Amino acid sequence: MWTQVMSHPGVRWISLGWAGFIAENLVLSHNRGAIIESIGEDNYHRSYSALSTVACSSIAYGYFRHGRAQGPRLVRPIWAGLGSLTLQGLGLVGFSQLAPKLQTPFVHRAPTASTLSSTGLGAAEDGAAASPASAPGAWRPRCPIDFTPTDEPQDGVYGLKRITRHGMFWSLGLFGLGSALSTVYVTEIICFSAPAVFAAIGGAHQDYRFRHGMGGTLPDDVYNSTSLLPFAALLTGHQRWTDVLSELKDVNAAGAVTLALLLAFRRMPRGVIPQSIPSR
């Protein structure tokens, strides 16, 4: 079985591409200073770009030429559908928190005392002052994107960073794992699962560099109170769920969950959803 899987060209091209991509990122990043000193910064970036392009080309060729809906197949577990929806939803919610905060384009505002007086509603019939809370409010338009600067704590631990220090990596990784659960083809499983492997390895290496190099930009208190793996700091009590929920961009998250549901709906077999009601 293993020999048959590895003999497939899609499996080889995709695996080789991802292995090369992870390896060249680790090696070049870890030895960045020495390489720049040896060949110069411009040549360093050219080498980085060239190797990344070769690795990504291998992945793309393996997937689109030999791996898309083809190759060795595995049995899909019964819980794969729910797992795919959950992981893709988590990944999309993570991406949504990295975007600007969305909000409804209209907001209901209670009238102020000045508004009441200017409209002749400043006093009740018995002569007593009318309160803004007891008067009808109004729907007012507002920008659907909230550009108000986020009031972040001094240590910078806020929102998605309470879940993982590497939100971008793991948003892609979780979405990829959800995609891997939605297929039976080994080529696609490898292709979609690899971002999670890169998130774990690349995130750990980035933590090392930020702690021991890069001017110590990852202080010990932040490192100890957050986590590399998603939700680990919350499960161990280093972060609080209430803080995450209070800082959640809820409209963004709702849109992300809706998209995950649409993707799950699109994957449903046609026979599960009745196309029409037969006439008697």
VENCORZI-V808000 format. One record per residue. N is the residue number from 1. SS is DSSP state (H for helix, E for strand, L for the rest). Layout:
N&SS ; N&SS
This chain:
1&L ; 2&H ; 3&H ; 4&H ; 5&H ; 6&H ; 7&L ; 8&L ; 9&H ; 10&H ; 11&H ; 12&H ; 13&H ; 14&H ; 15&H ; 16&H ; 17&H ; 18&H ; 19&H ; 20&H ; 21&H ; 22&H ; 23&H ; 24&H ; 25&H ; 26&H ; 27&H ; 28&H ; 29&H ; 30&H ; 31&L ; 32&H ; 33&H ; 34&H ; 35&H ; 36&H ; 37&H ; 38&H ; 39&H ; 40&L ; 41&H ; 42&H ; 43&H ; 44&H ; 45&H ; 46&H ; 47&H ; 48&H ; 49&H ; 50&H ; 51&H ; 52&H ; 53&H ; 54&H ; 55&H ; 56&H ; 57&H ; 58&H ; 59&H ; 60&H ; 61&H ; 62&H ; 63&H ; 64&H ; 65&H ; 66&H ; 67&H ; 68&L ; 69&L ; 70&L ; 71&L ; 72&L ; 73&E ; 74&L ; 75&L ; 76&L ; 77&L ; 78&L ; 79&L ; 80&H ; 81&H ; 82&H ; 83&H ; 84&H ; 85&H ; 86&H ; 87&H ; 88&H ; 89&H ; 90&H ; 91&H ; 92&H ; 93&H ; 94&H ; 95&H ; 96&H ; 97&H ; 98&H ; 99&L ; 100&L ; 101&E ; 102&E ; 103&L ; 104&L ; 105&L ; 106&E ; 107&E ; 108&E ; 109&E ; 110&L ; 111&L ; 112&L ; 113&H ; 114&H ; 115&H ; 116&H ; 117&H ; 118&H ; 119&L ; 120&L ; 121&L ; 122&L ; 123&E ; 124&L ; 125&L ; 126&L ; 127&L ; 128&L ; 129&E ; 130&L ; 131&L ; 132&H ; 133&H ; 134&H ; 135&L ; 136&L ; 137&L ; 138&E ; 139&E ; 140&E ; 141&E ; 142&L ; 143&L ; 144&L ; 145&E ; 146&E ; 147&L ; 148&L ; 149&L ; 150&L ; 151&L ; 152&L ; 153&L ; 154&L ; 155&L ; 156&L ; 157&L ; 158&L ; 159&H ; 160&H ; 161&H ; 162&H ; 163&L ; 164&L ; 165&L ; 166&L ; 167&H ; 168&H ; 169&H ; 170&H ; 171&H ; 172&H ; 173&H ; 174&H ; 175&H ; 176&H ; 177&H ; 178&H ; 179&H ; 180&H ; 181&H ; 182&L ; 183&L ; 184&L ; 185&E ; 186&H ; 187&H ; 188&H ; 189&H ; 190&H ; 191&H ; 192&H ; 193&H ; 194&H ; 195&H ; 196&H ; 197&H ; 198&H ; 199&H ; 200&H ; 201&H ; 202&H ; 203&H ; 204&H ; 205&H ; 206&H ; 207&H ; 208&H ; 209&H ; 210&H ; 211&H ; 212&H ; 213&L ; 214&L ; 215&L ; 216&L ; 217&L ; 218&L ; 219&L ; 220&H ; 221&H ; 222&H ; 223&H ; 224&H ; 225&H ; 226&L ; 227&L ; 228&L ; 229&L ; 230&L ; 231&L ; 232&H ; 233&H ; 234&H ; 235&H ; 236&L ; 237&L ; 238&L ; 239&L ; 240&L ; 241&H ; 242&H ; 243&H ; 244&H ; 245&H ; 246&H ; 247&L ; 248&L ; 249&L ; 250&H ; 251&H ; 252&H ; 253&H ; 254&H ; 255&H ; 256&H ; 257&H ; 258&H ; 259&H ; 260&H ; 261&H ; 262&H ; 263&H ; 264&H ; 265&H ; 266&H ; 267&H ; 268&L ; 269&L ; 270&H ; 271&H ; 272&H ; 273&L ; 274&L ; 275&L ; 276&L ; 277&L ; 278&L ; 279&L ; 280&L
